[in-house]
């Protein structure tokens, strides 16, 4: 597998970040990664029946928005949230979105 | 012109709200409406050269997301931000997005 690329947060525009979060499946993945330190690609999937290509596209979009980092760990690809970097680039944004997400106490 | 419909904020899902804001033109219109009490459709346009149909689509999406209200005033259609209602539905979200918008002090 080719090495995956991750953008510098400074190069991520707000509209791309919002677009990545503007999907219930992707937002659910971000919420799960926020609650868990790291997840495999299958573990991050919004449901078991999601096609692999769809899951792969979601993860790609989350990477492009600077929201997640994907790294190889043995045979698995492991995803982590780039929380500190994202919060530094867009202060308060992820907190506000997660607080309003369906299933959250405020959502 | 047919009377325009506006959703109850309770019926607006988060992903639709984020999608409406995930576009530099629409976000710019929301920021201008946030700084001004009301704007005609032409006045709300992100630039003078934007095609009327594109502007109309942007306004339609902002209406569908519960972000703006459009009402007839004489010959003009006047847009206002549904700020209080939107803030009640999605606490802190619009503040966080506007604070990170390009051109804002924090963006």
Backbone of each chain as ProteinMPNN parsed JSONL, in Angstrom:
{"seq_chain_A": "XXXXXXXXXXXXXXXXXXXXXXXXXXXXXXXXXXXXXXXXXXXXXXXXXXXXXXXXXXXXXXXXXXXXXXXXXXXXXXXXXXXXXXXXXXXXXXXXXXXXXXXXXXX", "coords_chain_A": {"N_chain_A": [[0.85, -1.21, 0.0], [0.561, 2.213, -0.86], [2.237, 4.885, 0.837], [0.249, 6.909, 2.889], [-0.863, 10.284, 2.48], [-0.925, 13.24, 4.468], [-2.399, 16.365, 5.13], [-0.845, 19.525, 6.018], [-2.239, 21.241, 8.734], [-2.514, 23.976, 8.473], [-2.937, 24.312, 5.813], [-5.491, 23.496, 5.342], [-8.638, 24.465, 4.31], [-11.497, 26.153, 5.793], [-13.975, 25.472, 4.623], [-13.528, 22.927, 3.58], [-13.066, 21.447, 5.881], [-15.579, 21.699, 7.139], [-17.171, 20.482, 5.21], [-16.221, 17.854, 5.384], [-17.197, 17.16, 7.875], [-19.869, 17.345, 7.478], [-21.538, 15.089, 7.134], [-23.382, 12.374, 8.17], [-22.281, 9.77, 8.556], [-19.481, 10.189, 8.463], [-19.203, 12.059, 10.508], [-20.027, 10.51, 12.649], [-17.909, 8.704, 12.714], [-15.813, 10.392, 13.422], [-16.712, 11.163, 15.941], [-16.578, 8.728, 17.283], [-13.843, 8.239, 17.146], [-13.032, 10.326, 18.675], [-13.84, 9.547, 21.138], [-12.397, 7.3, 21.534], [-9.031, 6.203, 21.595], [-7.696, 5.233, 19.318], [-8.544, 3.655, 16.219], [-8.99, 0.836, 14.095], [-9.407, 0.699, 10.493], [-11.671, -0.837, 9.885], [-12.792, -0.869, 12.414], [-13.419, 1.775, 12.714], [-15.488, 2.102, 11.041], [-18.77, 3.216, 10.167], [-20.854, 1.367, 10.152], [-21.366, -2.204, 9.948], [-22.027, -3.077, 7.458], [-21.196, -1.346, 5.548], [-19.878, -0.626, 2.354], [-16.495, -1.428, 1.467], [-15.188, 0.359, -0.242], [-16.645, 2.695, 0.057], [-16.214, 3.253, 2.746], [-13.488, 3.644, 2.628], [-13.412, 5.961, 1.058], [-14.657, 7.797, 2.777], [-12.766, 7.864, 4.859], [-10.627, 8.886, 3.481], [-11.505, 11.453, 2.868], [-11.739, 12.505, 5.431], [-9.077, 12.459, 6.17], [-8.028, 14.286, 4.302], [-9.17, 16.589, 5.226], [-7.74, 17.081, 7.421], [-8.533, 15.924, 9.733], [-8.105, 13.292, 10.61], [-5.452, 10.895, 11.208], [-3.865, 8.331, 9.501], [-2.153, 5.406, 10.025], [0.178, 2.738, 9.41], [0.101, -0.27, 11.264], [1.609, -2.987, 11.923], [-0.242, -5.414, 10.387], [-2.455, -3.928, 10.19], [-4.279, -0.865, 9.451], [-4.256, 2.007, 11.267], [-6.329, 4.472, 12.694], [-6.237, 7.76, 13.973], [-7.507, 10.631, 15.718], [-6.695, 13.929, 14.769], [-6.734, 15.731, 16.914], [-5.606, 17.829, 18.644], [-4.114, 19.388, 16.834], [-6.12, 20.072, 14.975], [-7.856, 21.513, 16.598], [-6.246, 23.646, 17.19], [-6.013, 24.864, 14.734], [-8.707, 25.412, 14.03], [-10.202, 26.847, 16.331], [-12.444, 25.738, 18.81], [-14.275, 24.737, 16.989], [-14.599, 21.895, 16.453], [-15.45, 21.003, 18.942], [-17.927, 22.369, 19.123], [-19.329, 21.235, 16.998], [-19.34, 18.476, 17.668], [-20.735, 18.589, 20.079], [-23.246, 19.144, 19.177], [-23.898, 16.963, 17.733], [-25.967, 14.219, 16.67], [-26.966, 12.025, 19.22], [-25.1, 12.854, 21.019], [-24.894, 14.408, 24.298], [-25.822, 17.042, 24.007], [-26.866, 17.032, 21.472]], "CA_chain_A": [[0.0, 0.0, 0.0], [1.385, 3.419, -0.863], [2.171, 5.681, 2.061], [-0.824, 7.899, 2.803], [-0.417, 11.648, 2.756], [-1.747, 14.015, 5.396], [-2.097, 17.779, 4.913], [-0.585, 20.41, 7.151], [-3.524, 21.859, 9.086], [-2.533, 25.356, 7.976], [-3.373, 24.293, 4.412], [-6.882, 23.024, 5.26], [-9.604, 25.566, 4.405], [-12.663, 25.885, 6.645], [-15.063, 24.808, 3.903], [-13.206, 21.504, 3.459], [-13.288, 20.861, 7.215], [-17.021, 21.609, 7.36], [-17.696, 19.469, 4.295], [-15.888, 16.532, 5.924], [-18.049, 16.899, 9.045], [-21.275, 17.484, 7.071], [-22.038, 13.784, 6.701], [-23.626, 11.632, 9.417], [-21.34, 8.659, 8.715], [-18.141, 10.701, 8.803], [-19.265, 12.685, 11.835], [-20.059, 9.408, 13.606], [-16.551, 8.163, 12.808], [-15.028, 11.364, 14.19], [-17.169, 11.088, 17.334], [-16.031, 7.498, 17.874], [-12.397, 8.424, 17.322], [-12.862, 11.287, 19.766], [-14.094, 8.834, 22.39], [-11.457, 6.183, 21.594], [-7.737, 6.763, 21.188], [-7.398, 4.857, 17.942], [-9.43, 2.624, 15.661], [-8.645, 0.329, 12.775], [-10.366, 1.188, 9.493], [-12.929, -1.568, 10.091], [-13.324, -0.428, 13.701], [-13.925, 3.145, 12.576], [-16.624, 2.08, 10.112], [-20.037, 3.597, 10.794], [-21.665, 0.166, 10.319], [-20.64, -3.368, 9.411], [-22.419, -3.379, 6.083], [-20.748, -0.295, 4.628], [-18.9, -1.152, 1.398], [-15.11, -1.022, 1.758], [-14.803, 1.525, -1.043], [-17.3, 3.845, 0.673], [-15.46, 3.512, 3.971], [-12.197, 4.177, 2.204], [-13.63, 7.343, 0.624], [-14.9, 8.609, 3.972], [-11.491, 8.05, 5.562], [-9.795, 9.758, 2.638], [-11.995, 12.822, 3.038], [-11.384, 12.932, 6.793], [-7.633, 12.74, 6.141], [-7.804, 15.516, 3.518], [-9.636, 17.724, 6.029], [-6.851, 17.218, 8.575], [-9.211, 15.447, 10.944], [-7.552, 12.025, 11.109], [-4.179, 10.393, 10.706], [-3.914, 6.884, 9.307], [-0.788, 4.867, 9.992], [0.225, 1.28, 9.412], [0.558, -0.887, 12.509], [1.598, -4.403, 11.562], [-1.07, -5.644, 9.195], [-3.62, -3.045, 10.221], [-4.149, 0.576, 9.325], [-4.85, 2.555, 12.49], [-6.727, 5.884, 12.57], [-6.342, 8.575, 15.188], [-7.988, 11.986, 15.482], [-5.635, 14.953, 14.931], [-7.538, 16.647, 17.727], [-4.896, 19.032, 19.111], [-3.784, 20.209, 15.668], [-7.364, 20.59, 14.399], [-8.36, 22.536, 17.525], [-5.391, 24.833, 17.083], [-6.331, 25.503, 13.439], [-10.098, 25.893, 14.068], [-10.555, 26.798, 17.763], [-13.841, 25.618, 19.222], [-15.171, 24.213, 15.948], [-14.937, 20.477, 16.625], [-16.265, 20.92, 20.163], [-19.291, 22.826, 18.834], [-19.972, 20.259, 16.11], [-19.577, 17.235, 18.422], [-21.772, 18.836, 21.094], [-24.544, 19.183, 18.503], [-24.08, 15.745, 16.945], [-27.0, 13.322, 17.179], [-26.444, 11.029, 20.148], [-24.336, 13.512, 22.085], [-25.818, 14.952, 25.296], [-26.45, 18.29, 23.544], [-27.32, 16.942, 20.076]], "C_chain_A": [[0.88, 1.253, 0.0], [1.21, 4.172, 0.45], [1.109, 6.755, 1.884], [-0.284, 9.283, 3.123], [-1.431, 12.348, 3.661], [-1.395, 15.489, 5.216], [-1.604, 18.449, 6.198], [-1.908, 21.082, 7.466], [-3.633, 23.272, 8.547], [-3.06, 25.419, 6.545], [-4.821, 23.837, 4.252], [-7.824, 24.223, 5.351], [-10.834, 25.148, 5.225], [-13.745, 25.121, 5.895], [-14.797, 23.307, 3.736], [-13.442, 20.79, 4.794], [-14.781, 20.68, 7.474], [-17.636, 20.546, 6.46], [-17.418, 18.063, 4.831], [-16.805, 16.161, 7.092], [-19.533, 16.868, 8.685], [-21.85, 16.182, 6.518], [-22.2, 12.934, 7.955], [-22.652, 10.473, 9.638], [-19.963, 9.152, 9.152], [-18.144, 11.327, 10.194], [-19.31, 11.614, 12.92], [-18.682, 8.804, 13.808], [-15.672, 9.092, 13.649], [-15.415, 11.297, 15.664], [-16.606, 9.839, 18.015], [-14.525, 7.618, 18.095], [-12.11, 9.408, 18.45], [-13.015, 10.597, 21.126], [-13.086, 7.712, 22.609], [-10.116, 6.698, 21.083], [-7.436, 6.455, 19.722], [-8.312, 3.724, 17.506], [-8.859, 2.146, 14.332], [-9.674, 0.858, 11.788], [-11.708, 0.479, 9.674], [-13.597, -1.112, 11.382], [-13.925, 0.96, 13.641], [-15.177, 3.2, 11.714], [-17.925, 2.419, 10.825], [-20.992, 2.418, 10.973], [-20.953, -0.978, 9.626], [-20.911, -3.605, 7.934], [-21.943, -2.332, 5.079], [-19.717, -0.874, 3.658], [-17.503, -0.588, 1.695], [-14.72, 0.241, 0.999], [-15.414, 2.802, -0.465], [-16.554, 4.253, 1.937], [-14.127, 4.173, 3.636], [-12.322, 5.636, 1.765], [-13.874, 8.274, 1.807], [-13.579, 8.913, 4.697], [-10.576, 8.995, 4.792], [-10.2, 11.223, 2.819], [-11.646, 13.362, 4.426], [-9.886, 13.242, 6.88], [-7.365, 14.073, 5.45], [-8.205, 16.758, 4.309], [-8.776, 17.903, 7.275], [-7.449, 16.685, 9.859], [-8.594, 14.164, 11.497], [-6.183, 11.736, 10.5], [-4.307, 8.88, 10.599], [-2.49, 6.366, 9.192], [-0.837, 3.356, 10.045], [0.75, 0.782, 10.751], [0.469, -2.387, 12.284], [0.774, -4.578, 10.291], [-2.231, -4.671, 9.11], [-3.26, -1.597, 9.916], [-4.918, 1.161, 10.514], [-5.112, 4.058, 12.33], [-6.758, 6.554, 13.935], [-6.833, 9.97, 14.788], [-6.818, 12.952, 15.671], [-6.222, 16.092, 15.766], [-6.807, 17.958, 18.085], [-4.594, 19.97, 17.945], [-5.031, 20.857, 15.07], [-7.92, 21.717, 15.272], [-7.53, 23.813, 17.448], [-5.716, 25.604, 15.793], [-7.72, 26.145, 13.468], [-10.612, 25.864, 15.515], [-12.066, 26.696, 17.985], [-14.746, 24.932, 18.228], [-15.585, 22.764, 16.214], [-15.773, 20.263, 17.892], [-17.72, 21.279, 19.86], [-20.026, 21.812, 17.963], [-20.302, 18.981, 16.894], [-20.679, 17.415, 19.458], [-23.16, 18.813, 20.472], [-24.829, 17.927, 17.683], [-25.185, 14.882, 17.534], [-26.369, 12.264, 18.088], [-25.602, 11.628, 21.239], [-25.331, 14.102, 23.078], [-26.534, 16.21, 24.794], [-27.112, 18.161, 22.188], [-28.733, 16.45, 19.94]], "O_chain_A": [[1.835, 1.342, 0.772], [0.159, 4.099, 1.087], [1.068, 7.433, 0.857], [0.633, 9.436, 3.93], [-2.63, 12.074, 3.613], [-0.215, 15.835, 5.154], [-1.903, 18.005, 7.306], [-2.635, 21.461, 6.547], [-4.725, 23.721, 8.199], [-3.569, 26.453, 6.111], [-5.329, 23.797, 3.131], [-7.82, 24.93, 6.359], [-11.162, 23.967, 5.333], [-14.37, 24.221, 6.457], [-15.732, 22.506, 3.75], [-13.954, 19.671, 4.829], [-15.206, 19.635, 7.968], [-18.516, 19.798, 6.885], [-18.275, 17.184, 4.745], [-17.147, 14.993, 7.274], [-20.36, 16.423, 9.481], [-22.577, 16.199, 5.525], [-21.251, 12.788, 8.725], [-22.24, 10.217, 10.77], [-19.358, 8.615, 10.08], [-17.202, 11.146, 10.965], [-18.712, 11.777, 13.984], [-18.316, 8.434, 14.923], [-14.887, 8.635, 14.48], [-14.552, 11.364, 16.539], [-16.207, 9.884, 19.179], [-13.999, 7.154, 19.107], [-11.069, 9.331, 19.102], [-12.411, 11.0, 22.12], [-12.93, 7.223, 23.728], [-10.09, 7.561, 20.206], [-6.974, 7.322, 18.98], [-8.789, 2.939, 18.325], [-8.32, 2.929, 13.549], [-10.7, 1.404, 12.193], [-12.76, 1.116, 9.623], [-14.82, -0.982, 11.442], [-14.826, 1.292, 14.413], [-15.852, 4.228, 11.661], [-18.162, 1.971, 11.947], [-21.853, 2.456, 11.852], [-20.05, -0.762, 8.818], [-20.125, -4.253, 7.243], [-22.254, -2.423, 3.892], [-18.778, -1.544, 4.089], [-17.351, 0.56, 2.113], [-14.008, 1.093, 1.529], [-14.788, 3.862, -0.488], [-16.296, 5.434, 2.172], [-13.706, 5.132, 4.283], [-11.449, 6.453, 2.059], [-13.368, 9.395, 1.842], [-13.313, 10.048, 5.09], [-9.849, 9.797, 5.379], [-9.351, 12.111, 2.909], [-11.3, 14.534, 4.575], [-9.478, 14.172, 7.576], [-6.583, 14.89, 5.937], [-7.66, 17.842, 4.099], [-9.049, 18.779, 8.096], [-6.941, 16.954, 10.947], [-8.561, 13.965, 12.712], [-5.818, 12.251, 9.444], [-4.807, 8.229, 11.517], [-1.715, 6.834, 8.358], [-1.744, 2.762, 10.628], [1.706, 1.327, 11.303], [-0.595, -2.989, 12.432], [1.057, -3.969, 9.259], [-2.912, -4.593, 8.088], [-2.122, -1.161, 10.09], [-6.087, 0.84, 10.73], [-4.242, 4.812, 11.893], [-7.241, 5.988, 14.915], [-6.603, 10.425, 13.667], [-6.042, 12.814, 16.617], [-6.201, 17.256, 15.365], [-7.327, 19.05, 17.857], [-4.786, 21.182, 18.042], [-5.015, 22.032, 14.703], [-8.392, 22.736, 14.767], [-8.048, 24.917, 17.618], [-5.694, 26.835, 15.77], [-7.903, 27.268, 12.998], [-11.367, 24.965, 15.885], [-12.849, 27.463, 17.425], [-15.874, 24.573, 18.568], [-16.773, 22.441, 16.202], [-16.689, 19.442, 17.907], [-18.638, 20.579, 20.289], [-21.213, 21.56, 18.169], [-21.414, 18.463, 16.796], [-21.47, 16.501, 19.691], [-24.141, 18.501, 21.147], [-25.862, 17.829, 17.021], [-25.335, 14.812, 18.754], [-25.343, 11.679, 17.742], [-25.396, 11.003, 22.279], [-26.501, 14.281, 22.738], [-27.704, 16.428, 25.108], [-27.844, 19.059, 21.772], [-29.239, 16.328, 18.824]]}, "seq_chain_B": "XXXXXXXXXXXXXXXXXXXXXXXXXXXXXXXXXXXXXXXXXXXXXXXXXXXXXXXXXXXXXXXXXXXXXXXXXXXXXXXXXXXXXXXXXXXXXXXXXXXXXXXXXXX", "coords_chain_B": {"N_chain_B": [[-44.602, 35.588, -7.548], [-44.13, 32.507, -5.886], [-44.934, 31.892, -2.452], [-42.256, 31.595, -0.222], [-40.95, 28.72, 1.482], [-40.032, 27.94, 4.831], [-38.093, 25.96, 7.003], [-38.987, 24.441, 10.181], [-36.721, 24.898, 12.813], [-36.25, 22.705, 14.429], [-36.516, 20.602, 12.726], [-34.292, 20.605, 11.158], [-31.443, 18.851, 10.254], [-28.137, 18.319, 11.645], [-26.162, 17.739, 9.711], [-27.135, 18.929, 7.392], [-27.114, 21.618, 8.083], [-24.354, 22.009, 8.425], [-23.486, 21.413, 5.854], [-24.636, 23.533, 4.443], [-23.107, 25.622, 5.396], [-20.632, 24.914, 4.537], [-19.389, 26.155, 2.314], [-17.634, 28.607, 0.68], [-18.869, 30.881, -0.524], [-21.542, 30.825, 0.434], [-21.029, 30.899, 3.178], [-19.839, 33.375, 3.358], [-22.035, 34.972, 2.74], [-23.674, 34.451, 4.941], [-22.041, 35.512, 6.943], [-22.081, 38.21, 6.233], [-24.78, 38.777, 6.551], [-24.896, 38.377, 9.229], [-23.551, 40.539, 10.151], [-25.075, 42.595, 9.295], [-28.386, 43.809, 9.516], [-30.413, 43.105, 7.66], [-30.598, 42.042, 4.232], [-31.073, 42.599, 0.755], [-31.652, 40.204, -1.9], [-29.799, 40.638, -3.969], [-28.059, 42.244, -2.576], [-27.093, 40.478, -0.738], [-25.53, 38.883, -2.229], [-22.504, 37.107, -2.944], [-20.715, 38.192, -4.786], [-20.678, 40.598, -7.484], [-20.819, 39.459, -9.949], [-21.928, 36.993, -9.856], [-23.991, 34.44, -11.18], [-27.56, 34.801, -11.427], [-29.079, 32.478, -11.018], [-27.35, 30.837, -9.619], [-26.95, 32.311, -7.29], [-29.562, 32.234, -6.375], [-29.809, 29.508, -5.839], [-27.946, 29.218, -3.762], [-29.178, 30.784, -1.778], [-31.507, 29.336, -1.44], [-30.533, 26.966, -0.34], [-29.494, 27.935, 2.057], [-31.849, 28.767, 3.25], [-33.153, 26.269, 3.501], [-31.56, 25.11, 5.39], [-32.266, 26.402, 7.6], [-31.022, 28.742, 8.16], [-31.471, 31.298, 7.092], [-34.116, 33.719, 6.596], [-36.381, 34.589, 4.115], [-38.204, 37.249, 2.938], [-40.874, 39.03, 1.344], [-40.641, 42.455, 0.563], [-42.216, 45.03, -0.431], [-41.128, 45.543, -3.647], [-38.903, 44.085, -3.359], [-37.012, 41.176, -2.281], [-36.222, 40.317, 0.919], [-33.591, 39.292, 2.991], [-32.957, 37.784, 6.132], [-30.966, 36.77, 8.923], [-31.633, 33.826, 10.749], [-30.811, 33.972, 13.435], [-31.197, 33.75, 16.333], [-32.937, 31.542, 16.554], [-31.45, 29.571, 15.218], [-29.188, 29.435, 16.828], [-30.342, 28.463, 19.119], [-31.091, 25.937, 18.32], [-28.655, 24.78, 17.496], [-26.445, 25.138, 19.628], [-23.742, 27.373, 19.972], [-22.594, 26.667, 17.544], [-22.729, 28.322, 15.159], [-21.341, 30.562, 16.021], [-18.784, 29.43, 16.403], [-18.142, 28.647, 13.802], [-18.249, 31.097, 12.378], [-16.254, 32.499, 13.723], [-14.035, 31.217, 12.806], [-14.039, 31.741, 10.158], [-12.659, 32.772, 7.004], [-11.237, 35.981, 6.965], [-12.46, 36.817, 9.259], [-11.598, 37.963, 12.604], [-10.501, 35.743, 13.94], [-10.197, 33.898, 11.932]], "CA_chain_B": [[-43.638, 34.641, -6.969], [-44.754, 31.703, -4.828], [-44.452, 32.137, -1.095], [-41.154, 30.694, 0.096], [-41.149, 27.971, 2.724], [-38.901, 27.911, 5.762], [-38.278, 24.814, 7.905], [-38.823, 24.606, 11.62], [-35.332, 24.553, 13.121], [-36.208, 21.363, 15.02], [-36.476, 19.621, 11.641], [-33.04, 20.732, 10.399], [-30.384, 18.007, 10.808], [-26.816, 18.962, 11.716], [-25.388, 17.612, 8.47], [-27.637, 19.91, 6.429], [-26.612, 22.917, 8.534], [-22.919, 22.065, 8.124], [-23.342, 21.461, 4.4], [-24.961, 24.896, 4.005], [-22.005, 26.51, 5.789], [-19.385, 24.387, 3.968], [-19.166, 26.74, 0.993], [-17.14, 29.967, 0.957], [-19.854, 31.894, -0.922], [-22.664, 30.838, 1.388], [-20.545, 31.335, 4.491], [-19.66, 34.825, 3.248], [-23.366, 35.584, 2.811], [-24.106, 34.354, 6.339], [-21.235, 36.464, 7.719], [-22.573, 39.566, 5.946], [-26.098, 38.91, 7.189], [-24.662, 38.446, 10.67], [-23.05, 41.88, 10.449], [-26.082, 43.548, 8.832], [-29.67, 43.262, 9.964], [-31.1, 42.465, 6.538], [-30.019, 42.318, 2.916], [-31.813, 42.104, -0.396], [-30.941, 39.061, -2.496], [-28.621, 41.173, -4.665], [-27.152, 42.742, -1.545], [-26.496, 39.34, -0.034], [-24.704, 38.133, -3.182], [-21.087, 37.121, -2.598], [-20.028, 39.086, -5.713], [-21.641, 41.157, -8.442], [-20.844, 38.696, -11.197], [-22.496, 35.655, -9.638], [-25.242, 34.282, -11.93], [-28.752, 34.857, -10.573], [-29.528, 31.126, -10.664], [-26.43, 30.343, -8.588], [-27.31, 33.039, -6.069], [-30.848, 31.706, -5.944], [-29.566, 28.189, -5.24], [-27.29, 29.415, -2.462], [-30.187, 31.274, -0.829], [-32.424, 28.225, -1.186], [-29.871, 26.037, 0.576], [-29.417, 28.593, 3.365], [-33.208, 28.69, 3.802], [-33.434, 24.877, 3.868], [-30.772, 24.791, 6.582], [-32.793, 27.194, 8.717], [-30.098, 29.834, 8.485], [-32.005, 32.604, 6.719], [-35.518, 33.883, 6.256], [-36.539, 35.496, 2.986], [-39.572, 37.768, 2.936], [-41.084, 40.095, 0.368], [-40.809, 43.799, 1.113], [-42.459, 45.812, -1.641], [-40.657, 44.819, -4.835], [-37.67, 43.353, -3.051], [-36.999, 40.047, -1.354], [-35.26, 40.69, 1.961], [-33.089, 38.147, 3.763], [-32.44, 38.007, 7.485], [-30.413, 35.575, 9.561], [-32.482, 33.307, 11.837], [-29.722, 33.776, 14.391], [-31.618, 33.264, 17.66], [-33.474, 30.185, 16.404], [-30.362, 28.667, 14.846], [-28.35, 29.271, 18.02], [-31.059, 27.621, 20.084], [-31.069, 24.569, 17.795], [-27.258, 24.307, 17.474], [-25.727, 26.101, 20.474], [-22.304, 27.583, 19.79], [-22.074, 26.238, 16.242], [-22.523, 29.43, 14.222], [-20.249, 31.362, 16.577], [-17.507, 28.751, 16.149], [-17.874, 28.683, 12.361], [-17.965, 32.484, 11.982], [-14.969, 32.904, 14.304], [-12.98, 30.587, 12.024], [-14.221, 32.068, 8.745], [-11.628, 33.659, 6.461], [-11.601, 37.398, 7.05], [-12.838, 37.147, 10.635], [-10.39, 38.144, 13.415], [-9.904, 34.471, 14.309], [-10.148, 32.974, 10.808]], "C_chain_B": [[-44.316, 33.83, -5.872], [-44.136, 32.041, -3.479], [-43.359, 31.117, -0.769], [-41.431, 29.973, 1.412], [-39.854, 27.964, 3.538], [-39.125, 26.772, 6.747], [-38.32, 25.253, 9.369], [-37.39, 24.182, 11.929], [-35.212, 23.142, 13.691], [-36.084, 20.283, 13.951], [-35.185, 19.679, 10.826], [-31.975, 19.828, 11.022], [-29.027, 18.725, 10.751], [-26.069, 18.884, 10.394], [-25.854, 18.611, 7.413], [-27.122, 21.31, 6.788], [-25.131, 23.067, 8.18], [-22.684, 22.156, 6.623], [-23.616, 22.885, 3.877], [-23.804, 25.85, 4.292], [-20.683, 26.125, 5.122], [-19.138, 24.884, 2.557], [-18.766, 28.196, 1.226], [-18.145, 31.058, 0.575], [-20.998, 31.977, 0.081], [-22.217, 31.321, 2.766], [-20.332, 32.854, 4.491], [-20.992, 35.554, 3.346], [-23.885, 35.571, 4.252], [-23.343, 35.372, 7.195], [-21.726, 37.895, 7.48], [-23.937, 39.797, 6.581], [-25.952, 38.995, 8.709], [-24.217, 39.854, 11.084], [-24.076, 42.958, 10.101], [-27.442, 42.973, 9.201], [-30.396, 42.514, 8.842], [-30.465, 42.891, 5.224], [-30.972, 41.823, 1.841], [-31.033, 40.932, -0.979], [-29.682, 39.543, -3.218], [-27.587, 41.645, -3.644], [-26.444, 41.634, -0.799], [-25.525, 38.572, -0.92], [-23.229, 38.229, -2.814], [-20.252, 37.993, -3.541], [-21.031, 39.522, -6.773], [-21.814, 40.283, -9.682], [-21.46, 37.308, -11.04], [-23.81, 35.535, -10.417], [-26.439, 34.23, -10.965], [-29.192, 33.473, -10.119], [-28.652, 30.536, -9.564], [-26.755, 30.988, -7.25], [-28.601, 32.477, -5.484], [-30.686, 30.344, -5.276], [-28.907, 28.295, -3.873], [-28.319, 29.832, -1.407], [-31.162, 30.162, -0.455], [-31.822, 27.247, -0.175], [-29.768, 26.627, 1.984], [-30.789, 28.593, 4.048], [-33.5, 27.284, 4.32], [-32.7, 24.478, 5.153], [-31.229, 25.603, 7.787], [-31.938, 28.387, 9.071], [-30.665, 31.211, 8.157], [-33.507, 32.542, 6.478], [-35.584, 34.897, 5.129], [-37.996, 35.941, 2.943], [-39.689, 38.901, 1.927], [-41.285, 41.425, 1.09], [-40.957, 44.732, -0.084], [-42.025, 45.005, -2.843], [-39.465, 43.925, -4.537], [-37.938, 42.126, -2.176], [-35.883, 40.348, -0.351], [-34.899, 39.464, 2.797], [-32.616, 38.581, 5.145], [-31.932, 36.676, 8.033], [-31.369, 35.135, 10.674], [-31.57, 32.976, 13.027], [-30.179, 33.144, 15.718], [-32.12, 31.817, 17.581], [-32.377, 29.172, 16.109], [-29.466, 28.38, 16.054], [-29.026, 28.381, 19.064], [-31.012, 26.148, 19.643], [-29.669, 23.966, 17.876], [-26.381, 25.251, 18.303], [-24.224, 26.163, 20.159], [-21.783, 27.303, 18.402], [-21.764, 27.42, 15.324], [-21.411, 30.344, 14.713], [-18.895, 30.749, 16.213], [-17.149, 28.813, 14.668], [-17.487, 30.104, 11.936], [-16.604, 32.942, 12.51], [-13.8, 32.352, 13.491], [-13.068, 30.913, 10.529], [-13.094, 32.974, 8.261], [-12.11, 35.106, 6.536], [-12.054, 37.798, 8.437], [-11.549, 37.294, 11.445], [-9.701, 36.822, 13.735], [-9.653, 33.546, 13.125], [-8.883, 33.063, 9.984]], "O_chain_B": [[-45.002, 34.394, -5.019], [-42.97, 32.425, -3.387], [-43.522, 29.922, -1.013], [-42.051, 30.519, 2.325], [-38.749, 27.979, 2.996], [-40.227, 26.624, 7.277], [-37.768, 26.288, 9.743], [-36.899, 23.206, 11.363], [-34.21, 22.46, 13.473], [-35.608, 19.182, 14.227], [-35.003, 18.888, 9.901], [-31.63, 20.004, 12.191], [-28.807, 19.611, 9.926], [-25.414, 19.846, 9.992], [-25.044, 19.09, 6.619], [-26.744, 22.086, 5.911], [-24.703, 24.115, 7.697], [-21.799, 22.88, 6.168], [-22.92, 23.374, 2.987], [-23.552, 26.776, 3.521], [-19.728, 26.901, 5.133], [-18.722, 24.114, 1.692], [-19.486, 28.936, 1.897], [-18.259, 32.06, 1.282], [-21.375, 33.063, 0.521], [-22.937, 32.061, 3.437], [-20.605, 33.53, 5.482], [-21.08, 36.621, 3.955], [-24.46, 36.552, 4.723], [-23.927, 36.016, 8.067], [-21.78, 38.699, 8.411], [-24.217, 40.883, 7.088], [-26.777, 39.606, 9.388], [-24.469, 40.299, 12.204], [-23.963, 44.097, 10.554], [-27.616, 41.754, 9.194], [-30.927, 41.424, 9.055], [-29.872, 43.965, 5.123], [-31.6, 40.774, 1.983], [-29.887, 40.693, -0.598], [-28.622, 38.93, -3.095], [-26.384, 41.462, -3.835], [-25.338, 41.817, -0.291], [-24.784, 37.715, -0.439], [-22.75, 39.293, -2.421], [-19.195, 38.484, -3.147], [-22.086, 38.911, -6.943], [-22.829, 40.362, -10.374], [-21.505, 36.536, -11.998], [-24.657, 36.424, -10.333], [-26.349, 33.698, -9.858], [-29.626, 33.298, -8.98], [-29.14, 29.826, -8.685], [-26.829, 30.319, -6.219], [-28.722, 32.271, -4.276], [-31.34, 30.054, -4.274], [-29.255, 27.567, -2.944], [-28.332, 29.308, -0.293], [-31.59, 30.056, 0.695], [-32.508, 26.765, 0.725], [-29.933, 25.919, 2.978], [-30.884, 28.441, 5.265], [-34.021, 27.113, 5.422], [-33.162, 23.619, 5.903], [-30.648, 25.502, 8.867], [-32.092, 28.98, 10.138], [-30.378, 32.184, 8.856], [-34.082, 31.489, 6.202], [-34.927, 35.937, 5.177], [-38.908, 35.114, 2.916], [-38.731, 39.636, 1.683], [-41.999, 41.508, 2.089], [-39.97, 45.17, -0.675], [-42.505, 43.889, -3.043], [-39.068, 43.107, -5.367], [-38.928, 42.049, -1.45], [-34.742, 40.603, -0.737], [-35.763, 38.71, 3.245], [-31.96, 39.611, 5.3], [-32.406, 35.606, 7.654], [-31.855, 35.961, 11.446], [-31.567, 31.859, 13.543], [-29.624, 32.14, 16.164], [-31.78, 30.981, 18.418], [-32.36, 28.072, 16.661], [-29.043, 27.245, 16.278], [-28.363, 27.645, 19.795], [-30.909, 25.241, 20.469], [-29.499, 22.81, 18.264], [-25.656, 26.073, 17.743], [-23.542, 25.141, 20.093], [-20.645, 27.657, 18.092], [-20.667, 27.51, 14.773], [-20.622, 30.846, 13.913], [-17.981, 31.447, 15.774], [-15.986, 29.009, 14.316], [-16.507, 30.289, 11.215], [-15.887, 33.681, 11.835], [-12.714, 32.93, 13.479], [-12.268, 30.421, 9.733], [-12.623, 33.838, 9.001], [-13.257, 35.406, 6.205], [-12.042, 38.981, 8.774], [-10.504, 36.802, 11.019], [-8.473, 36.761, 13.8], [-8.98, 32.526, 13.27], [-8.73, 32.329, 9.007]]}, "name": "protein", "num_of_chains": 2, "seq": "XXXXXXXXXXXXXXXXXXXXXXXXXXXXXXXXXXXXXXXXXXXXXXXXXXXXXXXXXXXXXXXXXXXXXXXXXXXXXXXXXXXXXXXXXXXXXXXXXXXXXXXXXXXXXXXXXXXXXXXXXXXXXXXXXXXXXXXXXXXXXXXXXXXXXXXXXXXXXXXXXXXXXXXXXXXXXXXXXXXXXXXXXXXXXXXXXXXXXXXXXXXXXXXXXXXXXX"}
